Amino acid sequence: MHLTYYGHSCFEVEVAGKRLLLDPFITPNPLAEKIDVSKIKPDYIFLSHGHFDHVADVETIARQSGAILVGSFEVMNWFQKKGLEKIFPMNVGGSYHFEFGCVTMTNAIHSSSMPDGSYGGQPGGFLIKTAEGSFYYSGDTGLTHDMKLIAAMGPLKFAVLCIGDCFTMGVQDAITAANWVGCKEVVGVHYDTFPPIKIDHAQVQAAFQKASCNLYLMPIGSTRSF
């Protein structure tokens, strides 16, 4: 299972012969200016919610790749009205068995609106279980006891957790979340992109190390195997 980080909360996981892209926000992000979006061709695009910093490159990547969009009913309807036909609506608590594995949309405590201000439905995260292992993406969220349910659904190879604070969990809540989901391998996202979510990398790494968690602050464009 290989994870490539594209900045902010956008990453791609290659598993079971498929490429799963999550929350594509690349071209408006100056920190990701070296990423060539034209080369990103996933099989699926998963969207945690409708905010601009999670959906900015959906149309471009979906049209060039023919990827299937997966996300909340309202977000899928919004993109369908833009002419994207390969959509698969879900909602929090629901699961579906795709060709690569089983996806459950998990609870997230956040807001959700589309770039034009229209209603974006219920935000969520994703628990993705495959024959090669499982991983959890929290999406944008505050700390919630619902995360404890993730641990009961089997072991995780890694968890992708927001750590930037202000709009989402900060470092200490993310450490608690890692403990609650039962995973010591954490990929940090949703940090550094905007001034309110800039972090001190050394301090954050030290906090996770003290909690006996391995935190990966991946360079944009880099790939890691789990």
N, C-alpha and C positions, 0 to 999 in steps of 0.2 A: 504494500500500500504506500503510494507516494503522494506527498502533499507539496504543492507549489504555492507560494505566497505572492499575491499581486498588490499588496498594500491595503491599508485600512482594514476592512473586514472581508476582503475578497481573497478567496483561495480556491484551488482546484485539487481534487483528490482523484488519483488514478487507481481504480480498483476493479477487479473482475473484468478487465478488458474494456472498461468504460471510463469516461472522463466526466466528473461531476464538478461543475463550477458553482460557487456560492457567492451571492451578493456582489455582482460585478460593478464596481465603482473604480475606474482606472484612469480614463482619459482626463477627467477634471482634477485629478489628484497630482499636484506637481511632484510629489515624492515618488510617483510611479511613472515619470516621464520617459524612462528608458524601456518601458514595456510596449511591445508592438501588439496592439489589440488584434490586428488582422491575422495574427498567427494563433489566436486562441480559438479552438474549435471543439467545444465540449459536446458530449452527447445529451447532457441534462444541465439545466440551470435551475438551481434552487434559490428561492427568494424568501428571506425571513420576514420582511415587511416592505412597505412601499416608499420609505424615505429615499430622497434623491441620492444620498451617499451609500445606497445599497442597490440601486437599480439603474444608474446613469447609463451604463453600457449594454443594457439588456437587448435593446432592439438591434443594435449593430451586430453583436455577437450571435444572437439568435438567428438573424437573417443569413449571416455568412456561414453558419455551422449547421443550421437545420435542427438545433437542439430543442428538446422538449422542456418547456417551462413548468416548474412545480412550485406551488405556493398557495397562499390563502385564496379563497373563492373571489374576494373582491379585487385582489391584485391581479389575478388571472383574467378576470373580466375586463379590467382596465387595459391590459396588453392585447387582449382579443380585439377590442375596439380599435386598436392601432394596426390591426391586420395580421397579428401573429396568431397562427392557427394551431400550432402544436403546443397545447396547454394542458396541464393536469391539475385541477383545483383540489386542495385538501383543506383541512381545518384542524385546530388544536385537539389532540387526543386521538386523531385518526391515524391509521396505519395503512400502508399499501405495499404489496410485494411487486417490485420492479424486477427486471431481468438480472440486475446486479445484486439485489438484496432487498431487505425490508426497510421502509422508511416510516418513522413515526414523527408527526409534527408535535413538538412539545410546547409547553406553556412558556411565555416570556412576558414580563411586566414592563411595558414600554408604551409608546404611542405609534400610530401608523397612519400616514396620509401619503397620497401620491404626489409627484412633482407639481401637478396642477392644483393641488389643494383638496382634491376629492378624497372621499373616505377610503382608507386603505385596509379596512378590516382588522382582524385580531393579529397582532404580531406573534411570532413564534420562533422556535428553534427546531433543530432536526436531530433525531437519533437515527443513525444509519447503520444497519446490521448486515454484514456480508459474510461469505464463507472465509474471507481473509481477515476478518475481525470487525469490530464495531468502533464507531467514533461518534462523539456528541458535539454539536455546534449550538452554543447557547443563544445565538442571535443577540440583538441589543436587549438587555434586560437588567433589572435589578435583581438582587439576591432573593430567591424564593424557595420555600420549603419543598415545592414541587420537584426541585432538583434531586431530592433524596429518592424519588421514584426511579430516577435513571439508574442508580446503583443496583436496584432490585431487578433490573432488566438484563443483567449480565455484565461481564467485564468489558472495559473499553481499552483500546490501544492508545487513544489520545483524546483529549477534550480541547475544543477551541473555545476560548472564553474571552469576553470583552474585559479589558483591564484599565481603560483610560479615565474612568470616573466622570463626573459632571453629568453626562447623559446616560451612563450605564454603570455597571459595577466598577468599583475601583479595585485596587490591589488586594486589600484585606478581604473584601467580600469575594473576590475571585478565588482567593486561597480557600476560603470557607466552601465555596462552590465546588472546588476541586475535591475537597474532602467528602462533601456530600454525594458527589457523583461517583466517588470511589476511584479516582484516577489521578495518578501522580505525574503523568506526562501531559503538560499543558502548552498549547500554542496560544500566545497572546495576540489579540486583535483589537481594533477600535482604539488606537492610541497614536499620538504624534501628528495626526493629519491636520488638526486645527489647534490653535493656541490653548483652548481650555482643556484639551486632552493630552497635552505633551507630558511625558513622564521622564523621570530620571532612571535610565536603564540600569545603572549600577545598584541603586537603592531597591528597585523593583526585583532585580535578580536576587539580591541578598535576602529580601523578605520571603521569596518563594523557597530559596535554599534553606532558610531557617525553619520553614514549615515542611522540609523534606520533600519538596516538589521540584520537578525539573521543568523550568519555564524556558520556552523557545521564543525568542524575539527574532524572527527570521528576517534576514535581509530581503528586500523586495526583489522578486525574480528568482529567489533561491528555492531549491527543492530538498525535501528531507524524507527519508524512508522510515516507516514505522512498522 
